[in-house]
Amino acid sequence: MYCLRHVLLYNPYTEEGKKFDARMGIAPLIWKCKIVDAAAPERRVIDAVKIFQDLIHSHLSDRQHDDISLALSLSQQFGIVEEEFTSFVTATSLNTDDNDQQQQICSSRYSTSASSSDYNTWNQQQNLLVGVDDQIRALKQWILDTKSYDLVKSVLGMTGIGKTSLVQQFYNDPLVIKEFETRLFLHIGPRYTRSVDIMLRVLNELGVVIPSDKLDKDCLQKQLSEALSTQNYLIVLDDVWADDMYMLPSGFLENKKRSRIIIISQIQSSSDYIYTDKFIILPLLNDNDSWKLLYRTAFSNREEKCSRELEKIGKKIAENCEGLPAAIIQVGENLRGKSFQEWKTLSEKEDPLVITRYDDTPLSKALFFSYMMLPQYLKPFFLYMGVFPKHYGISRSKLIKLWVSEGFLDTYPRIEETAGNYLDQLIRQSVVLREKQASIDKYKFKNCRLHFTFRSLCVNEAKSEKFFHILKKYTDCTPENIRSQQRLCVHNNVILAFTQIHEWMESVPSAQSLLCFGPKQQYPVLLPLCFRLLKVLDALAIRFYEFPHQLLALVHLTYLSITCDRELPNSISTLGNLEVLIFTRHHNIKLSNNGPAYLPIDIWNMHKLKQLYCKGFDLPPPPDDSHLENLITVSGLSVHSCTI
């Protein structure tokens, strides 16, 4: 609790907070949550609970009972809702031997005021399910199959995609009600992370009284099996925040009565990629269904009519929602009763909604909760994905290269493999969407992307934390906007043609990354290379006629990606810290004598080089048994370079 007290009391950006951080040995990333925020006390609860969950086992194991009272007094001191905080600490106390406290969890509230289900209740009231007929049909086929003894099926998908609404409609279907003797629809939430907690919860709902000496896992499994052995039951576990296969009590595994358990979760198990019949992943809506949902929401009064011109604009807005039902419903609510001009203005915006941690809408709360529920070590990796433009197909290999070059994994062994595992975890958490399956490993994906809602959250969080800043229009580049930013991301390369912007960018010499992801330019634009501490430069979308020799002064570069019509100079070896080199030409120009084009001989002196991509070039023969001992991947080189 000493840690929790300081988490709540100390602002980590003050000197006192920094001293505490160093004294306790807690990684600075844990402070990214910005607990001390008087403007959003409900966010403080979420942040404090998550950090407390991460810290409690390592710091409080010897003094847990004394610390509970201290936690409650702190919650009163800061005006935090006591009921929320009590329920979390009570749930955590199941790790102790205090049987009275273990029983308290059965009588506690079944949902917190801030959870991913905030949106679910709101959406159920709308009764606006579209595009899920196939999924409902699959669930019905599963329960009616007299030959199937499969017990569990998971309904998975990102926040706001309609998982709970779909299962709720299925749960209340007269055919389903007739099929089962006993039905339970239980909200689980993030504080139930162990099978013991869930079994206690189910037994409490069944009215089973558990003796105080029968609270161990084996006894609870036996009690549950006995309670359900004579009934045909349907149990829905909603808002599950753990790997469903691991948290499922083994007492459920006998299924002589053809009972069914439905798990609703954002989190996909690694086994889901193998046992595809065990889960249903809800897809994003197509454009037709998106417009249908937007129309139903915006024109709830059937007497209202939509002109053809307004329908055309509305379909563009629906398409910009990228198929997420929660986003479409919120946009439809916002457009209800609005003028034609207001519809048109919204259709011209890049995003139909802006998502921040301070929004009071159900969708924003749910999205922010999903972000806060990520493990602390994954948050910077997730935030970084916001550096890419909207609709940008993010290459898995490129993203991993950038993560590694940014230094996110400096102390990890086998860092490329670790980074790949982290990306897979983000995909399984349903905060990153996977695209384009790999040809070799069917469980991996070549590309991924962010839904615009999560991207909006990433961009706004990163801007406030000065994690990165996007330059898309002239006003984005003013000194007050770019001062002290760590990473500058250019999404419109044309702005680099303004001399004033170059002068402003020179005012942030501490920038460590310059990422130019705007549309490729046919004609060269001048790239400011005044950042002496630059580690990452991605200028593949910028065309250079000649190699910019100013680059050679950026000795801290670990990642360089560039498009140039000429060859690499021999002096490229000056960049001795370079680990990733990606070099392409605007046109693949061949020499008149059809001879090979070689990389400079000094490439063999770049001993830190790990990744080399240079299309249309050969490696020259190495001088005097030189070799690149850290080289992992070569790509684009001529087949003649593939020697021993």
Buried (B, 14 or more C-beta within 10 A) or exposed (E): BBBBBBBBBBBBEEEEBBEBBEEBEBEEEBBBBBBBBEEBEBBBBBBBBBBBBBBBEEBBEEEBEEBBEBBBEBBEEBEBBEEBBBBBBBBBBBBEEBBEBBBBBBEBEBBBEBBBBBBBBBBBEBEBBBBBEEBBEBBBEBBEEEEBEEBBBBBBBBBBBBBBBBBBBBBEBEEBEEBBEBBBBBBBBBBBBBBBBBBBBBBBBBEBEBEEEEBEBEBBBEBBBEBBEEEBBBBBBBBBBBBBBEBBBEBBEEBEBBBBBBBBBBBBBEBBBEEEEBBBBBBBBEEEBBBBBBBBBBBBEEEEEBEEEBEEBBBBBBBBBBBBBBBBBBBBBBBEEEEEEEBBEBBEEEBBBBBBBEBEBBBBBBBBBBBBBBEBBBBBBBBBBBBBBBEBEBBBBBBBBBBBBBEBBEEEEEBBEBBBEBBBBBBBBBBBBBEEEEEEEEEBBBBBBBBBBBBBBBBBBBBEBEBBBBBBEEEBBEEEBBEEBBBBBBBBBEBBEBEEBBEBBEEBEEBBBBBBBBEEBEEBBEBBBBBEEBBBBBBBBBBBEEBBEEBBEBEBBBBBBBBBBEBBBEEBBBBEBBBBBBBBBBEEEEEEEEEBBBBBBBBBBBEBBBBBBBEBBBBBEEEEEBEBEEBEEBEBBBEEBEEE
